[in-house]
Amino acid sequence: MDIREMVASITREILQSMNEAKTEPSPRVLYVFCDSQAHEAFADHFIQLKNHGICHDLLFLDGETSCWLGMHKIECGGAGKIIAADEYAPVPLEVPKDYDGIVIPEIDLDNAARVASGMKGTIKAEIIFSALVTGKFVLVGSDVPGIKRADRRTLATLTLPAAYEKRFHRHVQEMKELGVEFAEQKRLADRVIARLNAVRKKAEGVSEKPVLTPLDETEAVFTGRLLTADWVRSQPQLQGTTLQVKQGTIVSPLAVDSLRERGITLSYLGKG
């Protein structure tokens, strides 16, 4: 090869690598599943995320205190416990650093209680704690029974007793106050896309008009700062539903009247 051709080839490679380095990395989320079969029902979610340029990884629990992320086995470390199973694997607290958000389709009474109390000791509790502390969003499935998959199989039951169920819902409310977001399992991918799009537009300095974020068939979230009667009248689909607003949102007196006329219940996020 002529020396000039070689120099030109090397120059092209250097310029190409510089352009690739400038490319904005794709956003990435982590889905945390109870076992290696739980993800099969979410195949459409992953297609939807891919179509929106969002990468995802899957983490499978191997028990309450251990899990698999790719080929790495991650374990919780207790007091005085030394982990030697996989020296290259991150500890649970380090996992959220590589992701823009965490998605946990199903949470149970035990983990909900740990998260609500600020306790660690399980994979889910430590990952949620780390994500919230570092400012990452955490999405959890809202339509779950509160009893983990393994317990449902072992005990041959699908629901918690009434007393435990009441306690589970109390923990869920406390998790919301800590910043955990809940949505129906079938809409988790929609919430991930909406969340990451909002972050991108904020980074680009694009201001958004107040919008409705779907939660389920009977709930929606108003994301603006001022709720007016004109806005309520422009949303006929809210008739007879619940409209959630953020703490600090100003609701005009005429908007209150419009909500009442249309049978719309107003609920403040994070308020017990």
N, C-alpha and C positions, 0 to 999 in steps of 0.2 A: 504494500500500500504506500502511495506517495505521502510524503511528510505533510503536505498541505491537506490532503484528504483526511489523514489521521487527526490533525489539529481541528479541522472542521467537524469531524465526527465527535471528538471529545467536547468541543464547544457546544454542539447541539445537545449532547447528553447533560452537560452542566446546566444549560438554559432550561431544559425540560425538567430537570430535578428541582430547579428553583421555582418554576411555575407550579409544580406539584406541591411544593412546600407551602406556597401561598394559598393553596386551595383550602377553603374553610372545611374543617372536619365535620362529618355528618353527626347530627345529634344521636345519642345512644341511650337506651333505657334498659333496665334489667327487670325481667319477670321472675318472680320467686314462686316456685310451685312446690306443693306438698310431696310429690313423688314423680317418678319418671313417666307416668301415664297422664298426669293431670293437665299437661300442656296440649294434649291432642284436641281438646274442644276449642282451642284458641288459634287454630290454623288460619282462619280468616282474619284474625287480628293482625297476625304477622304479615300477611299479604298486604293488608291496608297500610301498615306502618312502612313497609318497603316501598309501596307506591307513592308515599309522601316523603321518601328520602330519609327515613328514620331507621337506624340500626337497632337491633335488640339482641340481648343475650339471655340465656335461660339458666336458672340456678335451681337445682333439684335438692330438696331436703333428704338427707339420709338418716334422719332422726331429728330430735329437737335441737341438738347441739352440734350437728355436723351436716355438711351438704356438699354437693358437687357442682363446680362451675367449670365447664369444659372438662379437662383432665385433672384439674386441681381439686383436691379434697380440702375443704375449709372446716375448721373446728373452732368452737368457742373454748377459750382458756379460762379455767377456774382458778381459784387461789392456789398457788403452789403447783399448778399442773404444767407439765412440759409437753408440748406437742412435737412429735418427731415423724408423724405420718407423711407430711408433705412440706418440706422446708421451703419450697418456693411459692406455696399458696399464701394469699393474703389472709389476715385475720378478718372477721366479719366487719369490724369498724373501718377497715381500709377499703372494703368493696365499693361503697357508693362514690368514692373519689373519681372513678372512671366513667361515671354515668351522669346524665342530666336529670334522671328521675328513676324512681323505684316503683314497680307495679306488683302488688300482692293480691292476686285474685281472691284468695280466701284466707281469713284469719279466724282463729278460734278463741275461746274464752281465756285460756291460759296466756296466750301471747297478747291478747288485748289488755288483760290485767297488767302484764309486765310493762307494756308500752305506756299505758295510762299512768302507772305509778313511777315511771322513769327507771324501771329496773331493767337489767340486762340478763344474760345467762342463756338465751336461746338465739339461734341464727336470725329469726325474724325480728326479735326485739332489738338486737344489737344493730342490725342493718337499718331499721327504722330510726333508731336513736341517732346514729351517725348521719343519716341523710337529713334529718330535721336540723341537727346542729350545724351542718355545713350548708344549709340553705337549699337543699335539693327537694323537689316535690315528691310526695309519697301518695300513691293512689291505691286504695283498697276496695275490694268488692263489697258492695253494701247488701246484696241479697244472698247472704250466707247464714247457715244455721248456728254458727258459733261452736260447733263440735267438729273436731278435725276428722279427716277422711279415715285415718287408721282406727280411731275410736268408733266411728260409725260402722266400720266393717266388724270390729271386734264385738261391739255391744249390740249389733243388729238394730240400731235405731238411728233416726234421721234428725231428731230435734232434741234440744235440751229441755229439762223440766222447767216449769214456769218460773220458779225462783231463780234458777241459774240463767234463764233467758233474760229476765229482768236485769240481773247483774251485768250480763254481757252487753245489753243495750246501754247501760250506764257507762261502761268502759268505752264503748264506741263514741258516746257523746264527749267523754273526756279526751279521747284521741283527736276528735275534731278540734277541740280547744287548743290542742298542742300543734295543730297545723296539718294533720293527716286529712286527706280528702277522700270522700267515699262516692262511689258511683256503681250503677248496676254492672255486673260482669260483662254483659254484652256491649257496654258502652265505654269500657276502659280504654280501648284504642282511640275512640273519638276524643276522650278527655286528654290523652297523651298528645294527640295531634294539635288540639286546641291550645294546650298548655305551652307546647314548644313553639307554635306559631306566634303566640302572644309574646314570648321571650324574644323571638327573632325580630318582631316588629318594634318592640321596645328598644332593642339594640340599634335598629335602623332609624329610630326617632320617628316612627310612624304612629300617629295618634289614632286610636280606634273609637268608633262610636259605641255607646253601650249596647251590648248584645245579650241574647239569652243563651245560656249554656245548658244543654239538655242533661238532666240527671235520670229521670225516668218519666213515665207517661203522665205523672201528676205533679212533677216538680220542675222548676227552672230557676236559674240564678241570674239576677240583674247585676251587671258588673260596673255600672256607672256610679257617679257620685250624687246625682240629683234625679230622683224619680218623679216624673211629672204626670199629670192627667192625660196629656196628649200622647205620651209614650204608652200608657196603659191602654188607651183606646186604640192604639195602633197594633196591639197584640191580641187579636180575637181568640187565638188558640189558648189563652190563659184562663178563659171562662171556667169557673168552678175548680180551679187548681190551686196549688201552693206556689207562691213566688218568694224565693229566698233572696235576701239582700245582705251585703256586707255590713259589718259594724261601722257606724259613722256615716252611712248613706243618709242623705236628706230626702225625706218624703214630704212632698207638698200637701197641704190640706185638701186641695182638689183631687190629688192622686189618691188620698185615703178614701174620699167619697167614691171615686171611680172603682177602686178595688172592692169596696163594699157592695156597690151596685152589681158588679159582675161576679160576686161570690168568690173572690180571690182572697186567699189567706196569706198574710204577710208574715214571713219568718226571718229572723236574723241569724246569720251563720255564726256558729260558735257560742250562741246564747242558749243556756240550759232551760 
